Amino acid sequence: MAIQLSAAVRQSMIATYIATVSTTPKLNFYSGTKPTATTSAATGTTLATLTLPSTWVTSAAGVTTIASGPWTGTGISAGTIGYFRLNDSANTTVIEQGDVAVGSGDINLDNNVIAVGQTISISTWTRTQGGA
């Protein structure tokens, strides 16, 4: 059996997520396989760090939030992106991590091979709180 949550609880959860991440978070892309936990040290090479805008997502309307403003950055190392970490604005606390792929990751890119100096731009991102 799957537990279902009310829309009010799901909306509260997504609002808490947004508040926890706060403003101007960092989105880091790494080569290799993601660590087993967000509390583990990063593995692989940092390929890019994007500083997201202060209003990085829309406010939680219902149970979904989407990217707001441009999410852009520049490649600092060459390689194939394997995973991401979303950190706080100080880039010291990992909020979440996930896989990156072309069409089948937690973050999907049109090309996950990065070159030094390459512009990286994320145009769409959606977070929907589960439990429906």
WOQUISUL-V632943 format. One record per pair of residues at least 24 apart in sequence whose C-alpha atoms are under 10 Angstrom apart, sorted by sequence separation. I is the first residue (numbers start at 1). J is the second residue. D is the distance in Angstrom with one decimal. If there is no record, write none. Layout:
{{I/J/D} {I/J/D}}
This chain:
{{26/50/5.6} {27/51/6.5} {48/72/9.9} {49/73/6.5} {50/74/7.4} {83/107/8.4} {25/50/8.4} {26/51/4.7} {27/52/7.1} {48/73/6.9} {49/74/7.4} {50/75/9.2} {24/50/9.5} {25/51/6.1} {26/52/6.0} {48/74/6.1} {49/75/7.7} {24/51/6.1} {25/52/5.5} {26/53/9.4} {47/74/8.8} {48/75/4.7} {49/76/8.0} {23/51/9.8} {24/52/5.0} {25/53/7.7} {47/75/5.7} {48/76/5.4} {81/109/9.5} {23/52/8.0} {24/53/5.2} {25/54/7.8} {46/75/9.0} {47/76/5.4} {48/77/7.0} {83/112/9.9} {23/53/7.2} {24/54/4.5} {25/55/9.8} {46/76/7.5} {47/77/4.6} {48/78/9.1} {81/111/9.0} {82/112/7.9} {23/54/4.5} {24/55/7.4} {25/56/7.9} {45/76/9.7} {46/77/6.8} {47/78/6.3} {80/111/8.9} {81/112/5.3} {82/113/9.4} {22/54/8.1} {23/55/6.5} {24/56/6.9} {45/77/7.5} {46/78/9.1} {47/79/6.7} {80/112/5.6} {81/113/6.2} {22/55/9.0} {23/56/7.0} {45/78/8.9} {46/79/9.2} {47/80/8.1} {48/81/9.1} {79/112/8.4} {80/113/4.3} {81/114/7.2} {22/56/8.9} {23/57/9.3} {45/79/8.2} {47/81/7.1} {52/86/9.8} {79/113/5.7} {80/114/6.1} {21/56/9.7} {44/79/9.9} {45/80/9.6} {46/81/8.9} {47/82/9.9} {49/84/9.6} {54/89/9.4} {78/113/7.6} {79/114/5.4} {80/115/9.0} {45/81/9.1} {48/84/9.6} {49/85/9.5} {50/86/9.5} {51/87/9.7} {78/114/5.3} {79/115/6.7} {44/81/9.4} {45/82/9.9} {46/83/10.0} {47/84/9.9} {49/86/9.7} {51/88/9.9} {52/89/8.8} {77/114/7.4} {78/115/4.4} {79/116/8.8} {18/56/9.2} {44/82/8.8} {46/84/9.5} {51/89/7.9} {75/113/9.8} {76/114/8.6} {77/115/6.4} {78/116/5.4} {18/57/7.8} {44/83/9.4} {75/114/6.1} {76/115/7.6} {77/116/5.0} {78/117/8.9} {18/58/9.1} {19/59/9.9} {43/83/9.5} {51/91/9.3} {74/114/9.0} {75/115/5.9} {76/116/5.0} {77/117/8.2} {78/118/9.1} {18/59/7.9} {42/83/9.9} {74/115/8.8} {75/116/4.7} {76/117/6.3} {77/118/9.4} {18/60/7.9} {42/84/9.7} {49/91/9.3} {74/116/7.5} {75/117/5.0} {76/118/8.2} {17/60/9.5} {42/85/8.7} {74/117/5.5} {75/118/5.0} {76/119/10.0} {15/59/7.5} {16/60/9.3} {27/71/8.9} {73/117/9.2} {74/118/5.4} {75/119/6.5} {14/59/9.2} {15/60/5.6} {26/71/10.0} {27/72/9.6} {28/73/9.8} {73/118/8.3} {74/119/4.6} {75/120/7.0} {14/60/6.3} {15/61/8.9} {27/73/9.3} {29/75/9.2} {31/77/9.6} {73/119/5.8} {74/120/5.7} {13/60/9.4} {14/61/9.2} {15/62/9.5} {18/65/8.7} {30/77/9.4} {31/78/9.1} {32/79/9.2} {38/85/8.2} {72/119/7.0} {73/120/5.2} {74/121/8.7} {12/60/8.5} {14/62/8.8} {15/63/8.6} {31/79/6.4} {32/80/7.7} {33/81/9.1} {34/82/7.1} {35/83/9.0} {38/86/9.8} {72/120/5.4} {73/121/6.7} {11/60/6.7} {14/63/6.4} {15/64/9.4} {30/79/8.5} {31/80/5.6} {32/81/7.0} {33/82/5.7} {34/83/5.5} {38/87/10.0} {71/120/8.1} {72/121/4.4} {73/122/9.2} {10/60/9.9} {11/61/7.5} {12/62/9.1} {13/63/8.3} {14/64/7.3} {15/65/9.0} {30/80/8.0} {31/81/4.6} {32/82/4.9} {33/83/6.4} {34/84/7.6} {71/121/5.7} {72/122/6.4} {11/62/5.6} {12/63/8.2} {14/65/7.7} {29/80/9.3} {30/81/5.4} {31/82/4.8} {32/83/7.0} {33/84/9.7} {34/85/8.7} {70/121/7.3} {71/122/5.2} {72/123/8.8} {10/62/8.0} {11/63/4.7} {29/81/6.1} {30/82/6.0} {31/83/6.7} {42/94/9.7} {70/122/7.1} {71/123/6.9} {10/63/5.8} {11/64/7.8} {28/81/9.9} {29/82/7.6} {30/83/5.5} {31/84/8.9} {41/94/9.8} {69/122/9.7} {70/123/6.7} {71/124/9.0} {8/62/8.1} {9/63/9.0} {10/64/9.1} {11/65/9.8} {29/83/6.0} {30/84/6.1} {39/93/8.6} {40/94/9.4} {69/123/8.6} {70/124/9.3} {71/125/9.6} {7/62/7.2} {8/63/8.4} {28/83/8.5} {29/84/4.5} {30/85/8.2} {38/93/8.7} {39/94/7.3} {67/122/8.7} {68/123/8.9} {69/124/9.9} {7/63/6.9} {28/84/5.5} {29/85/6.7} {38/94/5.9} {39/95/9.5} {67/123/7.6} {68/124/8.7} {27/84/6.9} {28/85/5.2} {29/86/9.0} {37/94/9.7} {38/95/7.3} {39/96/9.8} {67/124/6.1} {68/125/8.8} {27/85/5.9} {28/86/6.4} {38/96/6.5} {66/124/7.3} {67/125/5.1} {26/85/8.1} {27/86/4.6} {28/87/7.6} {37/96/9.2} {38/97/6.5} {66/125/5.6} {67/126/6.5} {26/86/5.8} {27/87/6.3} {37/97/8.3} {38/98/9.6} {65/125/8.5} {66/126/4.4} {67/127/8.7} {25/86/7.0} {26/87/5.1} {27/88/8.9} {36/97/9.7} {65/126/5.9} {66/127/6.3} {25/87/5.7} {26/88/6.2} {27/89/9.5} {35/97/8.7} {64/126/7.0} {65/127/5.4} {66/128/8.7} {24/87/9.5} {25/88/4.7} {26/89/5.8} {28/91/8.8} {34/97/7.5} {35/98/9.4} {64/127/5.6} {65/128/6.6} {24/88/7.6} {25/89/4.2} {26/90/7.8} {27/91/8.6} {34/98/7.0} {63/127/8.3} {64/128/4.3} {65/129/8.9} {21/86/8.3} {22/87/9.8} {23/88/7.9} {24/89/5.2} {25/90/7.6} {26/91/5.9} {33/98/9.5} {34/99/7.0} {63/128/5.7} {64/129/6.4} {21/87/7.4} {22/88/7.0} {23/89/6.6} {24/90/8.8} {25/91/7.2} {26/92/9.3} {28/94/9.9} {33/99/8.0} {34/100/9.6} {47/113/9.4} {48/114/8.3} {62/128/9.1} {63/129/5.5} {64/130/9.6} {21/88/5.8} {22/89/7.5} {24/91/9.7} {26/93/9.8} {27/94/9.7} {32/99/9.7} {33/100/9.7} {47/114/7.0} {48/115/9.6} {60/127/9.6} {62/129/9.3} {63/130/8.3} {20/88/8.3} {21/89/8.0} {25/93/9.9} {26/94/9.4} {29/97/9.7} {47/115/8.3} {48/116/8.9} {57/125/8.9} {58/126/9.8} {60/128/9.5} {63/131/10.0} {25/94/10.0} {26/95/9.9} {27/96/9.8} {28/97/9.3} {29/98/9.9} {30/99/9.8} {31/100/9.6} {47/116/8.1} {48/117/9.5} {57/126/8.9} {60/129/10.0} {63/132/9.5} {25/95/9.4} {27/97/9.5} {29/99/9.6} {30/100/9.2} {48/118/9.3} {50/120/8.3} {57/127/9.4} {29/100/8.3} {48/119/9.5} {49/120/9.5} {50/121/9.0} {21/93/9.5} {48/120/8.2} {50/122/9.8} {21/94/9.3} {21/95/6.7} {20/95/8.0} {21/96/9.4} {17/95/9.0} {31/112/9.7} {31/113/9.5} {29/112/9.6} {31/114/9.7} {29/114/9.7} {17/127/9.9} {17/129/9.5} {14/127/8.2} {14/128/7.7} {15/129/9.8} {14/129/6.0} {13/129/7.2} {14/130/9.5} {11/128/9.3} {12/129/9.5} {13/130/9.5} {10/128/8.9} {11/129/7.4} {10/129/5.8} {9/129/9.5} {10/130/7.2} {10/131/7.1} {7/129/9.4} {9/131/9.2} {10/132/8.1} {7/130/9.9} {5/129/9.8} {7/131/8.8} {5/130/8.3} {6/131/8.0} {7/132/7.6} {4/130/8.6} {5/131/5.2} {6/132/7.3} {4/131/4.9} {5/132/5.9} {3/131/6.6} {4/132/5.2} {2/131/8.1} {3/132/8.2} {2/132/9.2}}
